[in-house]
Amino acid sequence: MKLRLKELLNTEQYEAASVTEGPLLIIAGAGSGKTRMITYRIAHLLELGIPQRAVLALTFTNKAAKEMEERVSQLLGKPAKRLTVSTFHAFGLQVIKRHGPLLGFRGNITVFDTQDVQALIKESAREAKISLEELNVYDIAGRFSQIKSGLASLDKETAVIRQLYEEYQSHLRTYQAVDFDDLIALPLELFSTQPEVLEEYRERFRHILVDEFQDTSRQQYQLLRMIALGHRNICVVGDDDQSIYSWRGANYENITDFETDFPEVREIKLEQNYRCTGNILTAANHLIANNAKRKVKALWTGEQEGLPLYLRTMDTESDEAGFMISKIREMKRKNRWSYGSFGILVRTNSLMNSIEHELVTENIPYSVSGGQSFFARKEVKDVIAYLRVLANPHNDIDLLRVINTPRRGLGKSTIDHLHRWAEKRGSSLYSAARDMISVDASPLTGKAKGALEELLSLLDETSRRIKQSRQMAEVLKNLLEVIEYRLHLLAEHPKNEQLGRWKYDNVLRFLQFFSQWEQDPDTGSATLYDYLNRISLSGKQEPDLREGRISLMTIHASKGLEFDCVFLPAVEEEIIPHGRSIEEDPASLEEERRLFYVALTRARQAVFISSCRTRKYLKGRRECLPSPFLEEIPKELFSHEETDAPVSTEEARDFFSELRKKLS
């Protein structure tokens, strides 16, 4: 099939896709169709007769790599199986497996994930007789990662860390394993020490393409550079205005280094935005223009100005969450959008809590990305398990969760006896426990009997109280105090008391949510079962495919995505820009601005920005001010509308028509 590039791409996209020789730097602004351009460029190379195996295309996620390969296959009308479309780390693993013996590997290679790495650090410490009492395994894993990525030097570490690192490396080799950072560091080592291997890759890959170039680390760029210096046919696509991952090693200054290493480079800018309306794009352009270290560009769109950016200040985060829900319903009704058309983007995970609670309360389908759901946190799941047992003591799964949380001396032996007794009599574990503490021929020890009887008595009494009370949250709080759950959390994290306190704060937040729900007049005579079902269904119920789910995520996780309507809560001083980030490195102000730029440019048609006058902070509340970034956007682009727009007769008719369809 003959590709008609000129008809399918705009002028700049066509130029970027059709220039096939020499180094090429493509500055692709947000929403400028870069993925489409890259796909057509690869297909064009293959159409010119370049063998599939001679093309290397690298990106950052497996999803993006798979999508790119599928699009190329569709354009060609045949599979592109010999094309190497891969993430950087998957490509590195291919290199290591192919040349394992040169790197000291004997056979199959295992890639250790985060949990494997932490377990291996503990094992290495035991072998080296190094005490971990004063060391945090998570922090050590982070330091090792920085050392391997070239962001820190082993020479500058303490003698203990150096010894532990060497022991850790020795253990990796013993297990014939690599960690995630090795997937880049080891190919670099191989290319540096084995010139014949490097020459093999230079000869094979005559054309290299890199997506999201601004997110490459120093090592990833060095790996690319070593291969590309062969044929010098390398095309990198990126946008320095969307570089938001410096905390994991990304270095947007690789763009400058690329221009130095390949002085004959040709630069093309993709500035036509196909995503945002005029007002959103104008706001984003004014904002990012305040960054000094950037490639000058001015995105433009053929779309109309569209809606103004909506700006609202509320009293508390609870008001803010309620406001977002009401606006989602209003915009959904007016535009006939599905829930999947909405994205709620936050700067930090902690900001999700009140929003998630409101979504659950209002029974609105949603998914969480870039952070853990509040209701999925271990400490919150523990408390919910207690509630489920109080509602139904014959719930075996939740009884097993609470039976030793906190520890009561009911070990594996006791649990095994309970299981055998229940299986033999076809009963629940709760019934088995009741039997075993009352019969003379019980296999339990006296101590286990006493601990089990004490637990069952506490659960029975609390269950009776909670069924009679209109303040169930208070009854639950009393139960947690009796079992000393706070001390349990602190004991679980002896080296990090702050983490234990933070986890208990989540428990208190859950109790607050529970109390708000039961005191709400709309709750009426709802029972504990109703609340538990609401929590359960919010995460597990499959929504109508036409309705979808609202995306609740961090701004970092939203990169590459787009929504008809975006909500940006907590756009406040100390949050964005993030106070701690600026304190640690004043230069990070520009990255914080880039982060807000990314958030704005996720929206196709509407942006709702909100802040609060006070927000929960630690155990109290603090006063808040709007983000200084808002001052960098022209005031005429904002609407400060305070009330919901009235519903027209036609909108009301459509709403009830849709409702009747669903009910029928």
C-alpha positions in Angstrom: 0.0 0.0 0.0 1.4 3.4 -1.0 1.3 5.9 1.9 0.0 9.3 1.0 1.9 11.2 3.7 1.1 14.7 2.3 -2.6 14.0 2.4 -2.6 12.4 5.8 -0.3 14.7 7.8 0.1 18.5 8.3 3.1 20.3 6.8 5.4 19.9 9.8 4.3 16.3 10.5 4.9 15.4 6.8 8.4 16.9 7.0 9.2 15.0 10.2 7.9 11.7 8.8 9.6 12.0 5.4 13.1 13.2 6.3 14.9 9.8 6.8 18.6 10.5 6.7 20.7 12.1 9.5 19.9 13.2 13.0 16.5 14.7 13.5 15.1 16.5 16.6 11.3 16.9 16.7 9.9 19.2 19.3 6.3 17.9 19.6 4.0 20.1 21.7 1.1 18.7 23.8 -1.6 17.2 21.6 0.3 17.7 18.4 -0.2 14.2 17.0 3.4 13.0 17.6 2.4 9.3 17.9 0.6 9.5 14.6 3.7 11.1 13.0 6.1 8.5 14.5 3.9 5.7 13.2 3.8 7.1 9.7 7.6 7.7 9.8 8.3 4.1 10.7 5.9 2.8 8.0 7.5 5.2 5.5 11.0 3.8 6.3 9.8 0.3 5.7 8.0 1.4 2.5 11.4 2.7 1.2 12.9 -0.7 1.6 14.6 -0.4 5.0 14.4 -3.9 6.5 12.3 -4.2 9.6 15.2 -5.6 11.7 17.2 -2.5 10.9 14.7 -0.2 12.7 14.8 0.4 16.5 12.0 2.3 18.1 12.1 3.0 21.8 9.5 4.4 24.2 8.7 4.2 27.9 5.7 1.9 28.4 4.8 -1.6 27.1 1.4 -0.2 26.2 2.9 2.6 24.0 5.3 0.1 22.3 2.5 -2.4 21.6 0.2 0.4 20.2 3.0 1.7 18.0 3.7 -1.8 16.5 0.0 -2.4 15.9 -0.4 0.9 14.2 2.5 0.3 11.9 1.2 -3.2 11.0 -2.2 -1.7 10.2 -0.6 0.9 7.9 1.5 -1.7 6.1 -1.4 -4.2 5.9 0.9 -6.9 7.3 2.6 -7.8 10.6 5.8 -6.0 11.6 7.1 -8.8 13.7 10.8 -8.2 12.9 10.6 -4.6 13.9 12.1 -3.8 17.3 9.6 -1.6 19.1 10.4 -1.8 22.8 10.8 0.0 26.1 14.3 1.0 27.0 14.4 -1.7 29.8 13.0 -4.5 27.6 15.6 -3.7 25.0 18.4 -3.7 27.6 17.2 -7.2 28.8 17.4 -8.4 25.2 21.0 -7.3 25.0 21.9 -8.9 28.4 20.3 -12.2 27.5 22.0 -12.3 24.1 25.5 -11.6 25.5 25.1 -13.0 29.0 28.4 -14.9 29.1 30.3 -11.7 28.3 28.7 -10.2 31.5 29.4 -13.2 33.6 26.0 -15.0 33.4 25.8 -18.7 32.9 22.2 -19.4 31.9 18.7 -18.0 32.3 18.6 -14.5 33.8 15.9 -13.5 36.4 14.8 -9.8 36.7 14.2 -8.9 40.4 11.3 -6.5 41.1 11.1 -4.1 44.0 10.0 -6.7 46.6 12.7 -9.1 45.4 15.4 -6.4 45.8 14.4 -5.4 49.3 14.3 -9.1 50.3 17.8 -9.6 48.8 19.1 -6.5 50.7 17.9 -8.1 54.0 19.5 -11.4 53.1 22.8 -9.7 52.0 22.9 -7.8 55.4 22.4 -11.1 57.3 25.2 -12.8 55.4 27.6 -9.8 55.9 26.5 -9.6 59.6 25.3 -6.0 59.1 22.6 -4.8 61.4 19.6 -3.2 59.7 18.3 -1.7 63.0 19.5 1.8 62.0 19.0 1.4 58.3 15.8 1.6 56.2 15.6 -1.1 53.5 13.5 1.1 51.3 16.0 3.9 51.5 18.9 1.6 50.9 17.2 0.2 47.7 16.8 3.8 46.6 20.5 4.6 47.2 21.6 1.5 45.3 19.3 2.5 42.4 20.9 6.0 42.3 24.4 4.5 42.3 23.7 2.2 39.4 22.0 5.0 37.5 25.0 7.3 37.9 23.0 9.8 40.1 25.2 9.0 43.2 28.7 7.7 43.8 29.5 4.6 45.8 32.8 6.3 46.8 30.8 8.9 48.8 28.8 6.4 50.7 29.6 5.1 54.2 31.7 2.0 54.7 28.6 0.0 55.8 26.7 1.0 52.6 29.6 0.1 50.4 30.0 -3.3 52.1 26.3 -4.0 51.8 26.3 -2.9 48.1 29.1 -5.3 47.3 27.4 -8.1 49.1 24.1 -7.3 47.3 25.9 -7.4 43.9 27.5 -10.7 44.8 24.1 -12.2 45.8 22.6 -11.0 42.5 25.2 -12.9 40.6 24.8 -16.0 42.7 21.1 -16.0 41.8 21.9 -15.2 38.1 19.6 -12.1 38.6 19.5 -8.5 37.6 17.6 -5.6 39.1 15.7 -2.9 37.1 18.7 -0.5 37.0 21.0 -3.2 35.6 18.8 -3.4 32.5 20.4 -0.1 31.4 23.7 -0.1 33.3 24.9 -3.6 32.1 24.3 -2.9 28.3 26.3 0.3 28.8 29.1 -1.7 30.4 29.0 -4.2 27.6 29.2 -1.6 24.8 32.0 0.2 26.6 34.2 -2.9 27.2 33.3 -5.0 24.1 33.7 -2.8 21.0 32.8 -5.8 18.6 29.4 -6.1 20.3 28.7 -2.4 20.0 29.7 -2.6 16.3 27.2 -5.4 15.8 24.3 -3.2 17.1 25.5 -0.2 15.1 25.5 -2.3 11.9 22.1 -3.8 12.6 20.1 -0.7 13.7 20.5 1.8 10.8 17.5 3.8 11.9 16.6 4.7 15.5 13.5 6.5 16.8 12.9 7.6 20.4 9.6 8.8 21.7 9.2 10.9 24.9 12.9 11.9 24.6 12.6 14.5 27.4 12.0 11.6 29.8 15.3 9.8 29.1 17.9 9.5 31.8 21.6 10.3 31.3 22.4 6.5 31.0 19.5 5.9 28.5 20.8 8.7 26.3 24.4 7.4 26.5 23.1 4.0 25.4 21.3 5.6 22.4 24.2 7.7 21.5 26.7 4.8 21.4 24.5 2.9 18.9 23.5 6.0 16.9 27.0 7.2 16.3 27.3 4.4 13.7 24.8 5.5 10.9 23.8 8.7 12.7 20.2 8.2 11.5 18.5 8.9 14.8 15.1 10.7 15.3 14.2 11.8 18.8 10.8 13.2 19.6 10.0 15.1 22.8 8.8 18.2 24.5 10.9 19.9 27.1 7.8 21.6 28.4 6.5 18.1 29.5 9.6 16.9 31.3 8.2 16.0 34.8 10.1 13.0 35.9 13.5 14.3 37.2 12.8 12.5 40.5 13.3 9.2 38.7 16.4 10.3 36.7 14.8 11.9 33.6 16.9 14.8 32.2 15.4 17.1 29.7 18.8 18.7 29.1 19.5 15.6 27.0 17.9 17.6 24.2 20.8 20.1 24.5 23.4 17.4 24.6 21.8 15.7 21.5 22.3 19.0 19.6 26.0 19.1 20.7 26.7 15.4 19.9 25.0 15.6 16.5 25.7 19.2 15.3 24.2 18.5 11.9 20.9 17.9 13.5 17.7 19.2 11.8 15.0 20.5 14.1 11.3 20.5 13.4 8.6 21.8 15.7 5.1 20.4 15.8 3.0 23.3 17.2 -0.5 22.6 16.0 -2.5 21.2 18.8 -5.4 18.9 18.0 -6.7 18.4 21.5 -7.5 21.6 23.4 -9.8 24.5 22.7 -8.3 28.0 22.2 -8.8 29.2 25.8 -7.1 26.2 27.4 -4.2 26.4 25.0 -3.8 30.2 25.6 -3.7 29.6 29.3 -1.1 26.8 29.0 1.1 28.9 26.7 1.1 31.9 29.0 1.9 29.7 32.0 4.8 27.8 30.4 6.3 31.0 28.9 7.5 31.8 32.5 10.1 29.0 32.3 13.5 30.2 31.2 15.1 26.9 30.3 12.9 25.7 27.4 12.7 25.6 23.6 10.6 28.5 22.6 7.3 27.4 20.9 3.8 28.6 20.6 1.1 26.0 20.3 -1.9 26.9 18.3 -5.2 25.3 17.4 -7.8 25.5 14.8 -10.5 24.9 17.4 -12.7 27.7 18.7 -12.0 29.5 22.0 -14.4 27.3 23.8 -15.3 27.6 27.5 -13.4 29.8 29.9 -11.3 28.1 32.6 -13.6 27.7 35.6 -12.0 28.9 38.9 -13.6 28.4 42.3 -12.5 28.8 46.0 -14.3 26.8 48.7 -14.1 26.5 52.4 -12.9 22.9 52.9 -11.9 19.9 50.9 -15.3 18.3 51.6 -17.0 21.3 49.9 -14.5 21.0 47.1 -15.2 17.3 46.5 -19.0 18.0 46.6 -18.5 20.8 44.1 -16.7 18.5 41.6 -19.4 15.9 41.8 -22.1 18.4 41.1 -20.2 19.9 38.2 -19.5 16.4 36.8 -23.2 15.7 36.8 -24.1 19.0 35.3 -21.5 18.7 32.5 -22.4 15.0 31.9 -26.1 16.0 31.5 -25.4 19.0 29.3 -23.0 17.4 27.0 -24.2 13.8 27.2 -20.7 12.7 28.2 -19.9 9.4 29.9 -18.2 9.3 33.3 -15.1 8.2 31.3 -14.9 11.7 29.8 -13.8 13.1 33.2 -10.4 13.2 34.8 -9.7 14.4 38.3 -5.9 15.2 38.6 -4.2 15.8 41.9 -0.6 16.8 42.8 -0.2 14.2 45.6 -1.8 10.9 46.5 -3.1 12.3 49.9 -5.4 14.7 48.1 -7.4 11.7 46.8 -9.0 10.7 50.1 -11.9 13.2 50.4 -12.6 13.0 46.7 -12.7 9.2 46.7 -15.0 9.2 49.7 -17.4 11.6 47.9 -17.4 9.4 44.8 -18.2 6.3 46.9 -20.9 8.2 48.9 -22.5 9.3 45.6 -22.2 5.8 44.1 -20.2 7.1 41.1 -17.9 4.7 39.2 -14.2 5.6 39.3 -10.8 4.2 39.0 -7.5 5.3 40.7 -4.2 5.5 38.9 -0.8 6.7 40.0 -1.6 6.1 43.6 -3.3 3.6 45.9 -7.0 3.8 46.5 -7.8 5.0 50.0 -10.0 2.0 50.7 -7.2 -0.4 49.4 -4.7 0.7 52.1 -3.8 -2.0 54.5 -4.9 -0.2 57.6 -8.2 0.9 56.1 -8.8 -2.7 54.9 -8.1 -3.9 58.4 -10.8 -1.6 59.8 -13.3 -2.6 57.1 -12.6 -6.2 57.8 -13.7 -5.6 61.4 -16.8 -4.0 60.2 -17.6 -6.9 58.0 -17.1 -9.4 60.8 -19.4 -7.3 63.0 -22.0 -7.3 60.3 -21.6 -11.0 59.6 -19.3 -13.1 61.9 -19.6 -16.1 59.6 -17.5 -14.2 57.0 -14.4 -16.5 57.0 -12.1 -14.3 54.9 -12.5 -11.2 57.1 -12.5 -13.2 60.4 -9.1 -14.6 59.4 -7.8 -11.1 58.7 -8.8 -9.7 62.1 -8.1 -12.8 64.2 -4.5 -11.8 64.7 -4.7 -8.1 64.0 -3.3 -7.0 66.4 -1.5 -10.2 67.4 -3.3 -12.2 70.1 -1.1 -15.3 70.3 -3.4 -17.1 67.9 -0.8 -18.6 65.6 -0.7 -21.0 62.7 -1.5 -24.1 64.8 -4.7 -22.5 66.1 -5.8 -21.5 62.6 -5.2 -25.0 61.4 -7.3 -26.5 64.2 -10.1 -24.1 63.3 -10.0 -25.0 59.6 -10.1 -28.8 60.3 -12.9 -28.4 62.8 -15.0 -26.3 60.4 -14.4 -28.7 57.5 -15.3 -31.7 59.5 -18.6 -30.2 60.6 -19.3 -28.1 57.5 -19.5 -24.9 59.6 -18.0 -21.4 59.5 -14.8 -20.6 61.3 -16.7 -18.5 63.7 -19.0 -21.4 64.6 -15.9 -23.7 64.9 -14.3 -21.2 67.3 -17.5 -21.1 69.4 -17.5 -24.9 69.6 -13.8 -25.2 70.4 -13.8 -22.8 73.3 -16.8 -24.6 74.9 -16.1 -28.3 74.6 -13.8 -30.3 76.9 -12.1 -32.2 74.0 -10.9 -29.1 72.3 -7.5 -29.4 70.6 -6.6 -25.8 71.6 -4.3 -24.9 74.4 -5.6 -23.1 77.5 -3.9 -19.9 76.3 -5.3 -20.1 72.8 -8.7 -20.8 74.2 -8.6 -17.7 76.4 -7.4 -15.4 73.6 -10.1 -16.8 71.2 -12.9 -16.5 73.8 -11.8 -12.9 74.6 -11.9 -12.0 70.9 -15.3 -13.5 70.3 -16.8 -11.9 73.3 -15.5 -8.5 72.1 -16.9 -9.0 68.6 -20.3 -10.2 69.9 -20.6 -7.2 72.3 -19.5 -4.7 69.7 -21.8 -6.2 67.1 -24.8 -5.9 69.5 -23.9 -2.3 70.2 -23.4 -1.3 66.6 -26.8 -2.7 65.6 -28.5 -0.7 68.3 -26.5 2.5 67.8 -27.1 5.5 65.5 -23.4 6.4 66.1 -21.8 3.3 64.6 -18.5 5.2 63.9 -18.2 5.9 67.6 -18.7 2.2 68.5 -16.1 1.2 65.9 -13.7 3.8 67.3 -14.1 2.4 70.8 -13.4 -1.1 69.5 -10.1 0.1 67.9 -9.1 1.7 71.2 -9.8 -1.5 73.1 -7.7 -3.6 70.8 -5.0 -0.8 70.8 -4.9 -0.7 67.0 -2.8 2.5 67.1 -0.1 0.8 69.1 -0.2 -2.1 66.7 0.5 0.2 63.7 3.4 1.9 65.6 4.8 -1.5 66.5 4.7 -2.6 62.9 7.0 0.3 62.0 9.5 0.6 64.8 12.1 2.5 62.7 9.5 4.9 61.2 7.2 6.2 63.9 6.0 8.9 61.5 4.7 6.2 59.1 2.8 4.5 61.8 1.2 7.8 62.8 0.3 8.5 59.2 -1.4 5.1 58.9 -3.4 5.8 62.0 -4.4 9.2 60.6 -5.9 7.3 57.7 -7.9 5.2 60.1 -9.2 8.4 61.8 -10.1 9.7 58.3 -12.1 6.6 57.6 -13.9 7.0 60.9 -14.7 10.5 59.9 -16.1 9.4 56.5 -18.1 6.7 58.2 -19.6 9.2 60.7 -20.4 11.7 58.0 -22.3 9.1 56.0 -24.4 7.8 58.9 -25.2 11.4 60.1 -26.2 12.5 56.6 -30.0 13.1 56.6 -30.2 11.4 53.1 -28.8 8.2 54.7 -32.1 7.7 56.5 -32.4 4.3 58.2 -29.5 2.8 56.3 -27.6 -0.1 58.0 -24.0 -1.2 58.4 -24.7 -3.5 55.5 -25.6 -0.6 53.3 -22.4 1.2 54.0 -20.3 -1.9 53.4 -22.0 -2.6 50.1 -21.5 0.9 49.0 -17.7 0.7 49.7 -17.5 -2.8 48.0 -19.4 -1.9 44.9 -17.6 1.3 44.3 -14.4 -0.6 43.4 -15.8 -3.8 42.0 -19.0 -3.1 40.2 -18.6 -3.1 36.4 -20.1 0.2 35.0 -22.2 0.4 32.0 -19.7 0.5 29.0 -21.4 3.6 27.8 -20.9 5.3 31.1 -17.3 4.3 31.9 -15.4 5.5 35.0 -14.1 8.8 36.2 -10.3 8.7 36.3 -8.9 9.8 39.6 -5.1 10.1 39.4 -2.0 12.0 40.0 -0.9 14.6 37.4 2.2 12.5 36.8 0.1 9.5 35.9 -2.0 11.5 33.5 0.8 12.3 31.1 -0.1 11.0 27.6 -3.9 10.9 28.4 -6.7 13.3 27.5 -10.2 13.9 28.8 -13.1 16.1 27.6 -13.2 17.6 31.0 -10.4 17.9 33.6 -10.8 18.9 37.3 -7.7 20.3 39.1 -8.4 20.4 42.8 -6.1 21.9 45.5 -4.3 24.3 43.1 -2.8 26.0 46.2 0.5 27.4 47.4 2.6 24.7 49.0 0.8 22.0 46.9 1.5 23.2 43.4 4.3 24.2 43.3 5.0 21.6 46.0 6.5 23.3 49.1 8.9 20.4 49.9 10.2 20.1 46.4 11.0 23.8 46.2 12.6 23.7 49.6 14.9 20.8 48.6 15.8 22.3 45.2 14.7 25.8 44.2 15.4 24.9 40.6 12.5 22.5 40.7 10.1 25.4 40.4 10.3 25.1 36.6 9.4 21.4 36.8 6.4 22.2 39.0 5.3 24.7 36.4 5.7 22.0 33.7 3.6 19.7 35.8 0.8 22.2 35.9 1.2 22.8 32.2 0.8 19.0 31.6 -2.4 19.0 33.8 -4.0 21.9 31.8 -3.2 20.3 28.4 -4.9 17.0 29.3 -8.3 18.8 28.7 -10.0 18.8 25.4 -13.0 21.1 26.2 -13.3 22.1 29.9 -11.0 22.8 32.9 -12.3 23.3 36.5 -9.7 24.6 38.9 -10.4 24.8 42.6 -8.7 25.7 45.9 -9.8 25.7 49.6 -9.6 28.4 52.3 -8.5 25.7 54.8 -7.4 22.2 54.3 -6.7 19.2 56.7 -3.1 19.1 57.6 -1.7 16.6 60.1 -4.1 16.6 63.0 -5.5 20.1 62.4 -6.3 22.5 59.6 -4.2 25.1 57.9 -5.2 28.2 55.9 -4.5 28.0 52.2 -3.8 30.5 49.4 -4.3 29.9 45.7 -1.3 28.8 43.7 1.0 31.6 42.4 0.8 29.8 39.0 -2.7 31.1 38.6 -1.3 34.7 38.5 0.6 33.7 35.4 -2.6 33.0 33.4 -4.5 36.0 32.0 -7.5 36.8 34.2 -9.9 37.2 31.2 -9.5 33.4 30.5 -11.2 32.6 33.8 -14.8 32.4 34.8 -15.6 32.9 38.5 -19.3 31.7 38.2 -20.6 30.9 41.7 -23.8 29.1 40.9 -24.8 26.2 38.7 -26.3 27.1 35.4 -30.1 26.6 35.3 -31.4 23.5 33.6 -33.2 24.2 30.4 -36.5 22.5 29.6 -34.9 20.6 26.8 -32.1 19.4 29.1 -34.6 18.2 31.7 -36.6 16.4 29.1 -33.5 14.6 27.7 -32.4 13.7 31.3 -35.7 12.1 32.2 -35.9 10.4 28.8 -32.5 8.8 29.4 -33.6 7.8 32.9 -36.7 6.1 31.6 -34.6 4.1 29.1 -32.4 2.9 31.9 -35.3 1.9 34.2 -37.0 0.0 31.4 
